[in-house]
Amino acid sequence: MLIATCRTTHPDLVITDLKMPDGDEGTAMEAIWLDEPTPVIVISAFPQDLPESLRVSPLLIAVLVKPIKTTDLEPVISRITAGFHRS
């Protein structure tokens, strides 16, 4: 569902949980990045489970540990809006 939604809406930013009930978010993020460079913020209770292939991507902006607050998201989103440019 995440991939299909991104393909139709072309978001400026994706915020997703690492563990989703409908599939492997690592594979989903890689597919999204292949379609269109889109920065991603991952939230997770288990950040150590983030695959290495995603850790090294320049499009992975941040991994935030649950529970998150607005004060956790604001600086990360500001950094994205200030510096990310699609090729």
C-alpha positions as CSV (number, residue, x, y, z in Angstrom):
1,M,0.0,0.0,0.0
2,L,2.9,2.4,0.8
3,I,4.4,2.0,-2.6
4,A,1.1,2.4,-4.5
5,T,0.3,5.5,-2.4
6,C,3.7,7.1,-3.2
7,R,3.4,6.3,-6.9
8,T,0.1,8.1,-7.1
9,T,0.7,11.0,-4.7
10,H,4.4,11.8,-5.2
11,P,5.0,12.9,-1.6
12,D,7.7,15.3,-0.6
13,L,8.4,13.2,2.5
14,V,7.5,9.7,3.7
15,I,7.2,9.0,7.4
16,T,6.7,5.3,8.0
17,D,7.0,2.7,10.7
18,L,9.7,0.1,10.2
19,K,7.3,-2.7,11.0
20,M,4.0,-2.5,9.0
21,P,1.3,-5.2,9.0
22,D,1.1,-5.4,5.2
23,G,4.7,-6.0,4.3
24,D,8.4,-5.3,4.5
25,E,9.0,-1.6,4.7
26,G,12.6,-1.9,3.8
27,T,11.6,-3.3,0.4
28,A,8.9,-0.7,0.1
29,M,11.4,2.2,0.7
30,E,13.8,0.8,-1.8
31,A,11.0,0.6,-4.4
32,I,9.9,4.2,-3.6
33,W,13.5,5.4,-4.0
34,L,13.9,3.7,-7.3
35,D,10.7,5.4,-8.6
36,E,11.5,8.8,-7.3
37,P,14.0,10.1,-4.8
38,T,11.9,10.8,-1.7
39,P,13.3,11.4,1.8
40,V,12.1,9.0,4.5
41,I,11.8,9.2,8.2
42,V,11.5,5.9,9.9
43,I,9.9,5.5,13.3
44,S,10.4,2.3,15.2
45,A,10.4,0.7,18.6
46,F,13.2,-1.5,17.3
47,P,15.6,0.7,15.3
48,Q,18.3,-2.0,15.5
49,D,16.1,-4.0,13.1
50,L,16.7,-1.5,10.3
51,P,18.4,-3.3,7.4
52,E,22.0,-2.2,6.5
53,S,20.9,-1.4,3.0
54,L,18.6,1.3,4.3
55,R,21.1,2.6,6.9
56,V,23.5,3.7,4.2
57,S,20.9,5.4,1.9
58,P,21.2,9.1,1.6
59,L,17.4,9.3,1.4
60,L,17.0,7.9,4.9
61,I,16.8,11.2,6.8
62,A,16.3,9.9,10.3
63,V,15.3,6.9,12.5
64,L,13.2,8.0,15.4
65,V,12.6,5.7,18.4
66,K,9.0,5.4,19.6
67,P,7.3,7.0,21.3
68,I,8.0,10.2,19.2
69,K,6.8,13.7,19.9
70,T,6.3,16.7,17.7
71,T,9.5,18.1,19.1
72,D,11.3,15.0,17.7
73,L,9.8,15.5,14.2
74,E,10.1,19.3,13.8
75,P,13.9,19.6,13.5
76,V,14.1,16.7,11.1
77,I,11.3,18.0,8.8
78,S,12.9,21.4,8.9
79,R,16.2,19.9,7.8
80,I,14.5,18.2,4.9
81,T,12.6,21.2,3.7
82,A,15.8,23.3,3.9
83,G,18.1,21.0,2.1
84,F,16.6,18.2,0.1
85,H,16.3,18.7,-3.6
86,R,15.1,16.0,-6.0
87,S,17.4,15.4,-8.9
